[in-house]
Amino acid sequence: MEAETLAHLIADVIEAPDDERVARRVADEVKKMCERFPVYG
């Protein structure tokens, strides 16, 4: 499920590389994903 979500986020940015709203939305979603799956170390 997360891989599919990540693929869609990447596609959103590729389809609208100059759209700041898309970039902010994607960044927010990625931050949420990172909070759910922290890197251990």
ABEGO torsion letter per residue (X at the ends): XAAAAAAAAAAAAAABAABAAAAAAAAAAAAAAAAABBBBX
